[in-house]
Amino acid sequence: MNFLHHSWKPEFRQPFGAVPLNSTVILRVKASEIEKLKLHTYFNDQETFYSPTKSVEANFWEFNITLPEVPGLFWYDFSFEANGRTYAYGTQGDLLGGEGKIYETKPPSYQITVYNPERKTPAWYTNGIMYQIFPDRFNRGSDFSLDNFHENAILHPNWNDTPHYFREKDNSIKYWDFFGGTLTGITEKLDYLKSLNVTILYLNPIFKSQSNHRYDTGDYMTIDPVLGTQESFETLANACKERGIAIILDGVFSHTGDDSLYFNKYGNYPEMGACQSKDSLYYSWYTFTDYPKTYACWWGVDSMPNTDEMHPDFQAFIFKNKDSVIKHWMKAGASGWRLDVADELPDPFIKGLKTAMIEENADSVLIGEVWEDASRKVAYNELRTYFSGYELDAVMNYPFRDTFIDFIIGEKSSGATARMMMSLSENYPKDQFMGNMNLIGSHDRRRILNVLSEAFKFLRNRADLSYRLDDEHYALAVKRLKLLSLIQFTFPGVPCIYYGDEVGVQGFEDPFNRRTYPWGNEDLDLLKWYRQITQLRSDYPVFQNGSWKPYDASDDLFVFERRNDDTLCFCLFNRNAIAVHLFKQPDCDGCTGLDLISGETVALSPIVVPPLSYAIVLTTLKPDN
């Protein structure tokens, strides 16, 4: 008995990956010594059985199926009999697709994502390079003024101080520390961003709030005075536009702050808030269980009361009104939004918000904070429809970050790494896969140098605020970061630099991962590296929009190609700190290529990759290739 189906290979499934509504898909199996072969499909609780037709190729059987006319996840697996017993065939237990497995019980099914293809992600986004800024910590601008801070703010006089949380006995924070970064400070450093070939600026929240992170929104229509004014934002937006940079704002809509215009728990705003009276215009935005003391809040944090995103008044304020939050700030210069905790927002809310964005700017982009495979994310027992074609253009690609970190530090083989990335490529519509926000650092994770040094292992989770990597661990981390960042800038998706990662900023968990940008104390060698790889991506469109394919290699060597109509590049990454690795592509015997990093001509039979190193080889193929 033999049975094989491989969802990534064209001889078994065409077309590859996610497909538009009402598409025809051909599924094939290669089998011998079996009988009673059936295809089982599942869509929206409807189960269907199909019988095969014999292929012209020996031992192949095929099924021609028409997929649904509405978006969703279409699942399939197979059953057959052999030697008087019944068997099933589905994907492997990791649910990642590819070559499957024979089971004697119900198997895990293969996934096909069905989506509406009418909306396209704009090229300015998918071809771009993103830079994320935590506004308080990037640059103290010429407009900085002590008069703009609220009474519970603690200002660090020294820009290079270490961030700190001043917690009360109940673990709450009454006094927030600030460093005084401003929007004008960002404007004054835009030429620095252009030296990194940045075309997209993603800002953590900028609206009036009590905290330094500003995820506890106080007033959606007002720039936090510490950061500046609406005029400051518009000046920044105009200066960005002059330099070909688009701005993405952070939209925090699943909750507000308790000290806000809308909730007004402490009476700091003149307008009556939901916590002050049931007659408040904003009372319907919130859910109270024991008014006014007890209410639904974000993950039990009572300073962040949850909103009712499905209430018409809230939706009107956020995105439906002519001067809604979304439209107001897009008119002021924003080109898109990143949705904080997208899993907390109902799909109809996201769909409505995206529709409002398109009404304001057809080329706008909506990114969601989703930490897993977003094509099949289940949140609060509900399968999300982020990639239906009506909601998100892209998501933060945490699977990319986690997978490649594990590869670089030796915890995942190159084969397992390729398998994870192939699964995303298979499950995501092409626009979403090419638009993945590929991050390796963020305000929610340890600084990447600390991660790659593996310092957390020998510190036993002691995130010492004064800790700095010693020279040996720093050198190792930088070598690994060069590998990881080069993967990031040659892989499909939109690479995102977290401010300061490019110059050696260190730090463990929040707040230490939110240190200030070290103006005047940068690691200039690392900065030079980032300028080189951002220029590489900018100069070669194949890294922006080319197809990709991984190759089998040793566990320590990750290899993939990027290809478009006139360019083929082999991208090779050797994580081993001692061993040289070789890669030989039979089709390239006798060929030469240009290493785009070293500028040297190299032979392709084989390509030699030194320890903890890389090769990005632009090939010159023979005419018959």
N, C-alpha and C positions, 0 to 999 in steps of 0.2 A: 504493500500500500504506500502510495506517494501522493502528497497533496501540497500545493504551494500557491499562495497569493501574496503579492508584495505591492502595497498601495503607492509606493514611490516610483515604481518602474512602469514605463509606458506599455510594456507588453502585458501588464496586468490591470492597469486602470488608465483610462483616458477620458477627459483631460485630467491632469494632475491637480490636486488640491481643491480649494474652495471654488464653487461654480455659481454663475448667475441663475436666477429663477428660471424654471422651465427648461433647463439644459438637459441634453442627452448625455449619459455617461455609459461607457462600456467597461464592464468588470469581467475579468477573465481569471480562470484558475488553470493550473497545470496539474493533472492528476492521472493516476493509473491504478487499476485494480480496485475501483470503487463503483458504486451504483447509487441510484436514487439521490442524485445531487440536487440540492435546493439552495436558493438564495433567500435569506430572510431580511426584510427591511423594516425599519421603524421610523415613524415621523409623527410627532404630536399625538402619541398614544395609538396610532394606527399601525397595525402590523400587516405586512403583505408578503406573499411567497411567490417566487418566480422559478420556472424551470429553465434549464440552459438550452442553448443550441450548440451543436458541435462545430468547433472552429476548423478551418482548413489546415491548421497546423496540428501535427500529431500530439495527442494527449492534452490538448487545450480545449476548454469549454468556456462559453461566454454568455453574458447577460447584457442586453440593451435595455436601459431603464430611463424613463423621463422623470426628472426631479420635480418637486412641487412648485406651484406658482406663487408661493408665499415664502418669506425667509424662515430659516430655522436650521436645526441640526438633523441631518438625515443619517441614520445608523444602519449598518449592514453586517451580516456574518453569513456563514455557510453551514449546511449540514449534509451528511452523506452516510452511506453504509459501506462497510467492508468486512469481509469474513463473518457475516452474520451479526455484526455489532453496529450500533449507531454512534457516529462521531460528529463533532462540531469543529469549526475553524473560525478563529477571530484574531484580533490583534493580541500582542503580548500583554502580560500583566501590568506593564508600566503605562499602557494605554497610549503609546506614542506613535502607533501606526508602523508602516514599513512591512517587513516580513512577519507573518503571523505564526500561529501555533495551533496544533491539533489538541482538542479538548474532548473529554468524555462527559462533560457537563456543559451547561450554558456558557458560551464564551463571552469575553468582553468584545464589544462590537467596534468596527471601524467607523470613523466619523467623516462625513462630508458636510461642510458648511455651505448653506444655500443663502445667497444674499442678493439684494437689489443693486445692480451695478450703475444706476443712473448718476449718482454723485461721485465725482472724482476728487481725490486729494490733490490740492494745487502743487505745482512743481516747485514753487518758491519754498515750500515746506520740505518736501521729500528730497530736494537737492541741497538742502541747507546744512549749516553747522550751528548748533545751539550752545548757548552759554547761560547757565543758571546763576542768578545772584540772589543772595539773602540780603535784602536792602540795607539793614542796619550795619552790616559788617563789610561792605565793599569799599566805600570811600566817603570820608567826611568832606562834603563839598564846601565851596566858598560861601554858601548860604546858611551854613550851620549856625544855630543860635540856641542858647540855653533857654530862651523865653518860650521855646516850642515844646518843652517837655512837661508832662503832667506831674502832679505833686508826688506820686508814688514811684517816680522813675529814679533810678540810680545810674548816674553817668560815669563811665570810666574815663578819667582824665588822660590815661595813656592808651593810645590806639592799640598797642601790642599786649595789653593785659589779657588775662585768661577769662573767658566767660564763666559766669557762676549763677546758680539758682539760689535765691534766698528764701528757703522754704519755712513755712509756719509749722507748728506742731501737728496740724492735720494734713501736712504735706502740700497744702495750697501755697500759692505764691502771691504775696501782697505787693512786694517791691520787685520790679523788673529791672534788670541791668541793661543799659544801652551803651553803644559806642558812637552813635551819632552819624551813621551813614545817611546820605540823602540822595534824592533823585538827581539833583544838580551834580552831586559827586559822581554819579554814574555818567551823566552827560559829559562831564569833564574828562572821562576816561574812555570814551567811545573809540578814539583812535587806537588805544591799546587793544580793544576788542577786534578792531579791523586788522590789526597786525596778526591776529589769530584766525583771520578769515571768517569771523563770526557773521552769520546772516540772520540769526534768530536770537532774541534776548528774552529769556523766561525769567520773570520776576516773581519771587515769593510775595505773599500778600502785601499790598501797599495802602489799604484803606485804614481809616482811623480805628484804633484799637488800644487796649490797655497794655497788652504784652509786646515783647520785642519780636515775636514771630508773626503776630497779627492774624492768626487763625481764629481769633475770638473777635470777629468783626463788630465794631461799634457803630459805624455809619458807612454804608456801601457807596454813598455818593460824595464822600469827602476823603481826599488824600490825608493820610496821617500827618498832622502838622510837623512832627519830627522829621518826616521825609520831605515835606515841601507842600505844594499847593497844586490845584489843577493846572495852573499855568506852568508849574515846574514839569508836570507830566507831559503837557502838550509840547513844551520846549524839547524835552527828551525824545518824544515821538517824532517830532520834525527833524531833529538832528539824526536820529536813527534812519529815518526815511532817506535823508541825503546820502547816507552811507550804505544804503541797501540792506538795512537791518529791520526786521519785523519784530514787534513786541507781542509776547504771549503773557497774559495776566492770569493770576491764580484766583479761581472762583471758588469761594468757600460758602456753599449754600445749604449744606445739610444741617448747619447750626449757626447761631450767632454768638456773640458774647453776652454774658448776663449784664455787663456794664455797657449797654448799647442803647441807642435811640429807640430800639424796638422793644426790648425787654425792660430796660431801665430799673434794674433791681436796686440800685443805690441812689436813684434820683439825681444823677449827674447830668441828665438831659432835660431841657425845659418841657418837652412833649411828654404826655402821659404814656407810659409803657405798659406792656402786657402784665408785668408783675405788680403794677400799681393799681390797676383797675380792669375789671372785665369789660368796661366800656371803651377801653383803648382800641384804636384802629388796628393794633397789632395783636390783640388777644387771640384771634383765630389762627395766628401763625404757630402757636405753641400748644403743647398738650400737658395740662396740669392734672395731677391725681389728688392733690390736697392743696387747693389754692390758698395762698400763693407760695407755700413752702416747698412743695414737692412737685417735680415736673420731669418730663422725659429729657434726658441730656445725652450728649455724645460720650459713649463708653463710660457712663457714670461720673463724668467730670461736670460738676454742677455750674462751673463758670462758662459752660458751652451748652446752653439749652437747645435741644433739637427743634428744627422747624418742621412744619407740615408742608412738605413740598408739593402736595397735590391740592392744597387749598387754592382756589381761584385768585384770591387777593394776593397771596404770596407769589404765585406765578406771574400775575400781572405786574407786580413790582419788579421781579427779577428779570423777566424777558418779554412779556407781552405788550406792555405799554410803549407808547412812542418814545418816551424818555426813560425806559427801563434801565436797570443796572447794566445789562449786557449792551444795549444799544448806545447808552450814554457814553460808556468808555470806549466803545468801538468808534463812535464819532470823534472822540478825543484823540484817537490814534492807535488803539489796540487792533491787532490783526487776528487775534485768536484768544482762546481761553484754555487753561488746564483745570479740569474739575477735580478738586480735592475729594478724597474718599468717594469715588464714583459709585462704589458698591452700596453706599448709603442713600443714593439718589434713585428714585423710581425711574424705570425706563421711559414712561410717558413724559416725565419731567425733562429728561435728557433729550428726548426727541423734540419736544417743544422748544427747548433752548437752542438746539441746533438749527431748527427751522427759522427762529428769530435771527440767528447769526447770519444765515444765508440771505435773509431779507435785507439785512444791513450791508453785507459784503459777501458776495457769492464765492469769493476766494478765501474766506476765513477758515480757520482750523480749530477743531475741538479735540483736545487730548484728555484722556481719562487716567486717573490714578488707579490702576488695577495691578495687583501684585502677582497674578498667576496667568495661565493661558486664558486670555480674555474671551476667546471664542466660545468657551464652554463654562464660564464662571457661574457658579451657583452661589447666590447670596441670599440669606434669610429664606432658604428653601425654594428659591425661585431662580430658574435658568435665565440669565441675563441675555439681552439681545443687542449688545453693544455693536456687533458687526452686521446687523441686519441690512445696513445701507442707509439707515435713517438717523443714526446716533453718532458714535465716535469716529473720527478720522484716524485716530492713533491712540496708543496707550503707552504709559511708561513701561519699558521693557525690563522689568526686574528678572524674569527668567534668563535673559541675556546676561545680565550682571552676575547673577548667582552661578550660572553654568560656567561662564568663562573664568570667574575667580576660582571655582573649584578645579578647573583644568589647570590654570596657571600654578596653583599651589600643590598640585599633584593628587587631588582628591577625586578627580574624575578623568577617565581616559579620553583620548581624542575621539574614539569611536562613540562613547557615551555622549560626549559633547555634541558631535555631529548629529547624533540621533535626536537629541533635544531640539536642536535648531531646525532639523528637517521636519519635526512635528509641528513647530510653529509655522514654518513655511507651508505645510500642508493644510493646516487648520485655518489660517488667516487669509481673508481675501488679499489679493496681490497688493492693492493700495495700502492696506493696513500693515502688511508685512514690510513693505518698502518704507512705510511711514513710522515704523516703530521708533519710539524715543529711546535710543540705546544709551543708557546711563551706566556709569561705573561708580559714581559718587553722588550723594544727595544729602539734604539736610536731615534725613531720617536714618542715615547709616553712618558707621564709623568712617573716618577718612580713609581713602583707598590705600595710602601708604601704610597705615597701621594694619589694615587687613592683609596686605601682601607681605608684610614683614612677619606676620603671624605672631606679633608681640603679645596678642591677647592670650595665647596659649601658655606662655611662661609667666604672665602677670596674674594668672588665675582670676580673671575678670575684675582685677583691681584697676579701674579706669582712673589712674592718678592724674590729677589736673596738671601737674608739673612734668609728667613723663615725656621724654623725647627719645626717639630711636637712637641707639648708639651707631657709630659709623658703619659697622659691619651690617647691621640689620637695615639701616637706611640704604646702603649701596645695593643690597639684595632687593629691597622693595622697589627702588628706582628701576633696576634692570627688569623686574617683573612688570612694573607699570609701563615701561616702554613696549613690552610685548602686548600687554592687554590693551593699551591705548591704540596701538597700530591695528590690532584686530578690530577695535571699535570703529576706526576711521576707514577701514577697507570692507567692512561687513555691510550687508543691506540694512538700511534704516538710517535714522537721523542721529548722528553722534552728539551727545550733550556733555559739555565740560562743566563740572561743578566748581564754582569760582575758587581759585587757590590751589586746586589739585594740580594745575599745570606748573606750579612754582614750588611745590613741596610742602604745602600746609599739612600738618599732622593733627590728630585728635581722635579720641575714642567716642563713645556715645554722646548724644545731646546732653549738655550744651557744647561739649568740647569739639564736636564736628562743625561748629558754627563760629570758629575763630575768625578774626578779621583777616582781610587780604594783607599780606606782609609787604607793603610798599617800601622799596629800598632794601629789603632782605630776601629777595626772591632767589630760588635756585635757578641761576641763569642757564645752566646746561640743560635742565629739564624744560625750561621755557623755550629754548632753542629747538629742542626736540618737538614740542607741541606745534611750534610755528612750521616746522618741516612737514609734519604729518597732516596738519590742516591745509597746507598748500598742496600737498599730494592729492587730497580728496577734491580740492577746488579745481586743480588742473586737469584731472582725468575723470570725465563723466562716467566712465565704466564703474567707478566706485559709488556713484550717485544713483544710477538707474540700471546697471547691468544685471544680468541673471547671475545666479550663484549655484555652485555644485560642490559638495564636499568630496574628498577622496579618502580611500582607505590608506592608513599609514600606521606607524608604530604608535604605541600608547602615548608617547611623549611628543609626538609631532602632529600638529593640526594643520591640515592642508585643504584649501578650497580655491576654486577659480571664480573670477568675475569676468563676464563676457558680454559684449554688445556687438553691433554689426561690424565694427572695424577694430576692436581691441580684445585681446585675451590676456589676462593677468593671472599668474599663479601666486597665491599668498600662503606662505609657509611660516610656522611658528614652532620653535623648539624650546620647550620649557625646561629641559634637562640641564642642570648646572654643570655637568661634567662631560656628557657624551655628545659627539657630533652625530647628526642624523642626515641620511641621504634620502632623496625622493626621486624616483624615476618614472616618467610618464612615457609609455611605449610609443605613443603617437608623436612624440617630440624627439625621437632619436635623430641625431645629426643637426638639431636646431640650436640656435643661440637665443639669448634674451638679454634685456637690459634690466639690471637690478635698480629699481626706482629709488631705493634708499641710498645705496652706495654710489650709484651712477656708473657702475662697472658692467661690462659685457660678460655674461656668464654662460656656461654650457648647461643644457637642459638634460643631459644624460650622464650622470644624475645632477640634480641641484643639491649643493652641499650647504647645510645649515649648522653653524657652530653652536656651542652650548649657550643657552639663554639668549638666543638670537632669532633672527627673522630674515626673510627674503621676500620681496615683492617684485616679481619678475614679469616684465612686459615681454611677451614672446614674439618672435619673428618666425612664423610657421612656413613650412614648405608649401608650395602652391596646391598640392593635393589635400592639404589639411584645412 
